[in-house]
Amino acid sequence: MNTSHANCTLPDHLQEELEIVSIGLNPSWYLVEQGFYFARPANRFWKALNASGLIPEALVLSPQAVERLFRTYRIGFTDVVKRPSAGASELRIKDFKIWAPVLRGKLLRYRPGIAWFHGRLAYTHYLRYAEGVESPKSWGKQPISIRTTNVFVTPNPSPANAAFSLSDLIGWYRALKDLRDGMR
């Protein structure tokens, strides 16, 4: 671990009246160094987002694109665990016990329309350590809400998640768009 980053993480992009909050498992050291979410060129988030129609324009991965999603389209960003790591395998139960309740507090405070979890691992650990329940094993809109916030789970867009194609991701992002549009 790069000890010069010991107290660094990606900043949240949260405020009231967000339509969607994108929730990752935790930031990688690479993302912290780049300073923005989904900064890896191989990550399929931007391609799926652009093809899904969730927003009406194509964005190119950059800090400015994250800001545009936040300011213009009311899509925020945070993580279940704010501690950076080289990979998910470095996270420990202790991390989830500490951070999942913090995320719950953020969601209760800001009350976004939709909490969008990237991957079942992120959602499962959030539910277990913040809500005290086991998660259903389905994708899409979940039967559990976080007070007034709907919950939506999509496959993680990481290229390491090869079980899901870009086409699969686009389909799930379109379903997220449909949910968001139905709430307007």
Secondary structure, 3 states (H helix, E strand, C coil): CCHHHCCCCCCCECCCCCCEEEEECCCEHHHHHHCCCCCCCCCCHHHHHHHHCCCCCCCCCCHHHHHHHHHCCCEEEEECCCCCECCHHHCCHHHHHHHHHHHHHHHHHHCCCEEEEECHHHHHHHHHHHHCCCCCCCCEECCCCECCEEEEEECCCCCCCCCCCHHHHHHHHHHHHHHHHHHC
